[in-house]
Amino acid sequence: MAMTVPAALPPTLAGTGELFQLLRDGTPRTRAELAQLSSLARSTVTARVDALLASGLLAPVGEAASTGGRPPTRFALNRDNRVVLAIDLGASHASVAVTDLSGRVLDEKTVDSDIADGPERVLDRVATIGRKLLTAIERPLSDVAGVGIGVPGPVEHATGRPANPPIMPGWHDFDIPAHLGKTFVGPVLVDNDVNLMALGEYATSWQAAPHLLLVKVATGIGAGIVSDGRLMRGALGSAGDLGHVQVAGAREDVVCRCGNTGCLEAVAAGPAIAAKLRERGLDVEGSQDIVDAVVAGEIAALQAVREAGRDLGTVLATCVNLLNPSVIVIGGKLSEAGEYLLAGVREVVYQRSLPLATHDLRIVSTSAASRGGILGASAMVVDAVLAPRAVDEYVARQTAAQTA
């Protein structure tokens, strides 16, 4: 369906948002270069560039080499035009950051926060932190282009409402966008935390590898899928629920929190590994204790983590044959166990997957680490507010305000 242009936008500027996409990458370009790339008339490009400059989305960034006469001016995305509030909620923490329009973090804060406190208390908590961060960097609420938030459970992305999240009591069908919208202007976009980790990894480290699979291994196990540079959420937003795939050969008496038996999460996530290590006499409770035991060189921990990697590799081998990713990124707290987890994954994936699917496949640890969810939340909002139609609407509002 064709997008309609806001009535307030003059016809000559109707494609301003499309032209702006050529400057999203931050590379400075002249009007002549934009005319060549867009195949538009120089006069049309000039009018649209002028509108983008007036709106604040573009800024001059110096001059190109002269070919005779006055040197032409180059323009680039003005990343300081507005800011994004990015929020990453975990089972026991909340991270809040303010970023610019390029995803650069301007300020951030992480606090202990129990997701079981319920939506209103948790969201009010992060909203308060967000306002304090904005005050600290001297940006008003009106500068917020949008809010991105990741939650540790399934989300119906179109509505921003959690859908029967197992570790989020009281959150089912809660209208997160409406609640945060009481405080912040701009769109409020919500997604599963692992999806945003995948988007954060892609946006910051892997744009040359547009087919990416991010696997989070911590208290639970989940995956985010990026295909052709876009998140794959599935029909209702539950794509990537890797933790509840049955592991071949798993004991049938191992019951998962979902009610089924033999799930990957029940045999290879943090609590499962910790339980095995307690049976072997080690005093471990959670994922951090497991990582500490691995770092300390505890043989039982090394063996258990590598075995968990093999179980994970068994499921990922099927994913590789089905999705053919160019890179698998292992994140989450247990990724801090380093090569022991990765070695188990690689051992099985390269053995069980088709040779063509693994020809150029890389299996690596996360580069974004604990910031992945924040960076992904920011990228999700930036993609929305700098999309062609959104830019057209923003330029229209700015034009109307300047002529009023």
C-alpha positions in Angstrom: 0.0 0.0 0.0 1.4 3.4 -0.9 2.2 5.7 2.0 0.4 9.0 2.1 2.4 12.2 2.6 1.2 14.6 5.3 -0.9 17.3 3.9 1.3 20.0 5.4 4.3 18.9 3.3 4.7 20.8 0.0 4.6 18.5 -3.1 8.1 19.4 -4.0 9.3 18.0 -0.7 7.2 14.8 -0.8 10.3 12.6 -1.3 12.5 14.2 1.3 12.5 11.1 3.5 13.6 8.9 0.6 16.5 11.3 -0.2 17.5 11.3 3.5 18.1 7.6 3.5 21.2 8.2 1.4 22.6 10.1 4.4 21.6 7.6 7.1 25.1 6.0 7.1 26.7 9.2 8.3 28.8 9.6 5.2 29.1 13.3 4.2 27.9 14.0 0.7 27.4 17.1 -1.5 24.3 18.1 -3.3 25.9 16.9 -6.6 26.7 13.5 -5.1 23.1 13.2 -3.8 21.8 14.1 -7.3 23.9 11.5 -8.9 23.0 8.8 -6.4 19.2 9.6 -6.5 18.9 10.4 -10.2 16.9 13.5 -9.1 17.3 17.0 -10.6 19.8 19.2 -8.9 17.0 21.8 -8.1 14.9 19.0 -6.4 17.9 17.8 -4.3 18.6 21.4 -3.3 15.1 22.0 -2.1 15.0 18.7 -0.1 18.4 19.2 1.4 17.4 22.8 2.4 14.3 21.4 4.1 16.4 18.7 6.0 18.8 21.4 7.1 16.0 23.6 8.3 14.5 20.7 10.3 17.8 20.0 11.9 18.2 16.4 10.6 21.2 17.4 8.4 24.2 19.6 9.2 27.0 20.9 7.1 30.3 19.1 7.8 32.9 20.9 5.7 33.7 21.4 2.1 34.6 18.9 -0.7 37.6 19.5 -3.0 36.9 22.3 -5.5 36.9 21.5 -9.2 36.8 25.2 -10.0 35.0 27.9 -8.2 33.6 27.8 -4.7 34.1 24.4 -2.9 30.8 22.5 -2.5 29.5 21.9 1.0 29.1 18.4 2.3 26.1 17.4 4.5 25.6 14.5 6.9 23.1 13.2 9.5 22.9 15.5 12.5 23.1 12.8 15.1 22.5 15.3 17.9 19.2 16.5 16.5 17.2 14.4 18.9 17.8 11.6 21.4 16.5 8.1 22.0 15.7 6.5 25.3 16.8 2.9 25.3 15.7 0.5 28.0 16.7 -3.2 28.6 14.8 -5.1 31.3 16.1 -8.3 32.7 14.8 -10.7 35.3 16.7 -8.8 38.0 18.1 -5.7 36.4 17.1 -2.6 34.4 19.4 -0.7 32.1 18.5 2.7 30.8 20.5 4.8 28.4 20.1 7.9 26.3 21.6 7.7 22.8 22.0 10.0 19.9 20.5 9.2 16.4 23.6 7.2 15.5 23.2 4.9 18.5 26.1 6.5 20.5 25.4 6.2 24.2 25.4 9.6 25.9 24.6 8.5 29.4 23.4 5.3 31.0 22.6 3.6 34.3 21.9 0.1 35.4 20.1 -0.8 38.7 18.8 -3.9 40.4 15.2 -4.3 39.5 12.9 -7.4 39.9 10.7 -7.9 36.9 8.2 -9.6 39.3 7.5 -6.2 40.9 5.0 -5.8 38.1 4.7 -3.5 35.1 3.7 -0.2 36.7 6.4 -0.2 39.4 9.2 -1.3 37.0 8.2 1.1 34.2 7.8 4.0 36.6 11.3 3.1 37.9 12.9 3.2 34.5 10.9 6.4 33.5 12.3 8.2 36.5 15.9 7.1 35.6 15.3 8.2 32.0 14.2 11.7 33.1 17.3 12.0 35.4 19.6 11.0 32.6 18.1 13.6 30.3 18.5 16.2 32.9 22.1 15.2 33.4 22.9 15.7 29.7 20.7 18.8 29.6 18.2 17.5 27.1 14.5 18.3 27.5 11.7 15.7 27.3 10.7 17.2 23.9 14.1 16.1 22.4 13.1 12.4 22.9 12.5 11.0 19.4 11.2 7.7 20.8 11.6 5.0 23.4 12.8 1.5 22.8 12.4 -1.2 25.4 13.3 -4.9 25.6 11.6 -7.3 28.0 12.6 -10.9 29.0 9.6 -12.6 27.5 7.4 -13.0 24.4 6.0 -9.7 22.9 3.4 -9.0 20.3 5.5 -6.4 18.6 2.7 -4.7 16.7 1.0 -3.7 20.0 4.0 -3.7 22.4 2.1 -6.0 24.8 3.8 -9.0 26.5 2.1 -12.3 25.7 2.0 -14.8 28.6 5.6 -14.1 29.6 6.7 -17.0 32.0 9.0 -15.0 34.3 7.0 -11.7 34.2 4.0 -12.1 36.5 1.4 -9.4 36.0 2.8 -8.3 32.7 0.5 -10.3 30.3 -1.2 -7.9 27.8 -0.1 -4.8 29.7 0.0 -1.7 27.5 3.6 -0.7 27.9 3.5 2.0 25.1 0.5 3.7 26.7 2.1 3.7 30.2 5.5 5.1 29.1 3.7 7.4 26.6 2.3 9.3 29.6 5.9 10.6 30.2 7.7 10.5 26.9 6.8 11.9 23.4 7.4 9.9 20.3 6.7 6.2 19.6 7.3 3.6 22.3 8.5 0.4 20.7 8.7 -2.9 22.6 10.4 -6.2 21.7 11.8 -9.3 23.3 15.2 -8.7 24.8 17.0 -11.3 22.7 15.7 -9.8 19.5 17.1 -6.5 20.6 20.4 -8.1 21.5 20.6 -9.5 17.9 19.7 -6.1 16.5 22.4 -4.5 18.6 25.1 -6.9 17.5 24.1 -6.5 13.9 24.0 -2.7 14.0 27.3 -2.3 15.8 29.5 -5.1 14.6 28.0 -7.3 11.8 26.4 -5.1 9.0 28.7 -6.9 6.6 27.1 -10.2 7.6 23.4 -9.6 7.1 22.3 -13.1 8.1 22.9 -13.4 11.9 21.7 -15.6 14.7 22.2 -14.3 18.2 21.8 -16.9 21.0 21.5 -15.7 24.6 22.6 -18.4 27.2 21.9 -17.4 30.7 19.0 -18.3 33.1 17.1 -19.1 29.9 18.0 -19.7 26.3 16.6 -17.7 23.4 17.6 -16.6 19.9 17.2 -13.5 17.8 17.3 -13.9 14.0 18.5 -11.2 11.6 17.9 -12.0 7.9 18.8 -9.6 5.1 19.5 -7.0 7.8 16.0 -7.2 9.3 14.7 -8.9 12.4 12.6 -12.0 11.8 9.9 -11.9 14.5 7.5 -14.5 13.0 3.7 -14.2 12.7 3.1 -13.1 16.3 6.5 -12.3 17.6 7.6 -15.6 19.0 10.3 -16.5 16.5 13.6 -17.6 18.0 12.2 -19.4 21.1 15.2 -21.8 21.0 15.1 -22.8 24.6 12.1 -25.0 24.2 13.3 -27.1 21.4 13.8 -30.7 22.5 17.4 -31.9 22.7 17.9 -35.3 21.0 18.9 -37.9 23.7 18.0 -35.7 26.6 16.6 -37.5 29.7 12.8 -37.6 29.6 12.6 -36.9 33.4 14.2 -33.4 32.9 11.1 -31.2 33.2 11.3 -27.7 31.8 9.4 -24.7 33.2 7.2 -24.7 30.1 5.9 -28.2 31.2 7.6 -30.2 28.5 10.6 -32.5 29.0 14.1 -32.5 27.5 14.0 -28.8 26.4 17.3 -27.2 25.6 16.8 -24.7 28.4 16.2 -27.5 30.9 19.5 -29.2 30.1 21.9 -26.4 29.1 20.9 -23.1 30.7 22.4 -21.7 33.9 20.1 -23.3 36.4 20.6 -26.8 34.8 24.4 -26.5 34.7 24.4 -25.2 38.3 22.3 -28.2 39.5 24.7 -30.6 37.8 27.7 -28.9 39.5 26.0 -29.1 42.9 25.6 -32.8 42.4 29.4 -32.9 41.9 30.1 -31.0 45.1 30.6 -27.5 43.9 28.9 -24.6 45.7 27.2 -22.8 42.7 23.8 -21.2 42.5 23.6 -19.2 39.2 25.3 -18.3 36.0 27.8 -15.9 37.6 29.0 -18.7 39.9 29.4 -21.0 36.9 31.5 -18.4 35.1 33.6 -17.9 38.2 34.2 -21.6 38.5 35.3 -21.8 34.9 37.7 -18.9 35.3 39.1 -20.6 38.5 39.8 -23.7 36.4 37.4 -26.1 38.2 37.5 -29.2 36.0 33.9 -30.2 36.7 32.7 -26.7 35.6 34.8 -26.8 32.4 33.3 -30.2 31.5 29.8 -29.1 32.3 30.0 -25.9 30.3 31.5 -27.7 27.3 28.7 -30.3 27.5 26.1 -27.6 27.6 27.8 -26.2 24.5 27.4 -29.5 22.8 23.7 -29.7 23.7 23.3 -26.1 22.3 25.2 -27.1 19.2 22.8 -30.0 18.6 19.9 -27.6 18.3 21.9 -24.9 16.5 23.0 -27.5 13.8 19.4 -27.7 12.8 19.1 -23.9 12.8 22.2 -23.6 10.6 20.7 -26.1 8.0 17.4 -24.2 8.1 18.5 -20.6 8.2 22.0 -20.6 6.8 23.3 -17.7 8.9 26.7 -16.2 8.1 27.5 -15.7 11.8 26.3 -17.1 15.1 26.9 -14.9 18.1 26.7 -16.4 21.6 25.7 -13.9 24.2 24.3 -13.9 27.7 26.0 -14.4 31.1 27.3 -17.9 30.2 29.1 -16.5 27.1 31.6 -15.1 29.6 32.8 -18.7 30.1 34.6 -18.0 26.9 36.0 -20.7 24.6 34.7 -23.7 26.7 31.1 -23.0 25.7 32.0 -22.0 22.2 34.1 -25.1 21.7 31.2 -27.4 22.5 28.9 -25.5 20.1 31.4 -25.5 17.3 32.2 -29.2 17.8 28.6 -30.3 17.1 27.6 -27.6 14.6 30.4 -28.2 12.2 29.9 -32.0 12.5 26.1 -32.1 12.1 25.4 -29.2 9.7 25.6 -29.4 5.9 29.1 -28.4 4.5 27.7 -25.7 2.3 25.9 -24.1 5.3 29.1 -24.0 7.4 31.5 -23.1 4.6 31.8 -19.4 5.7 30.0 -19.7 9.1 31.6 -18.0 12.0 30.6 -18.9 15.6 31.8 -16.1 18.0 31.2 -14.6 21.4 29.3 -11.3 21.7 31.1 -8.0 21.1 28.4 -5.8 22.5 28.3 -7.8 25.8 25.8 -6.4 28.3 25.1 -3.4 26.1 23.6 -5.4 23.3 20.0 -4.9 24.5 20.4 -1.1 24.9 22.1 -0.7 21.5 19.4 -2.8 19.9 16.6 -0.8 21.5 18.2 2.4 20.2 18.6 0.9 16.7 14.9 -0.2 16.7 13.8 3.4 17.4 16.2 5.1 15.1 15.1 2.8 12.2 11.5 3.8 13.0 11.9 7.6 13.4 14.3 8.0 10.5 12.3 5.9 8.0 11.1 7.8 4.9 7.6 8.5 6.0 8.6 9.4 9.5 11.1 11.9 8.1 8.5 13.4 5.8 6.2 13.9 8.7 8.9 15.4 10.9 10.0 17.8 8.2 6.3 18.8 7.6 5.9 19.6 11.3 9.1 21.6 11.4 8.2 23.5 8.2 4.7 24.3 9.6 6.1 25.5 12.9 8.7 27.7 11.1 6.0 29.3 8.9 3.3 29.7 11.6 
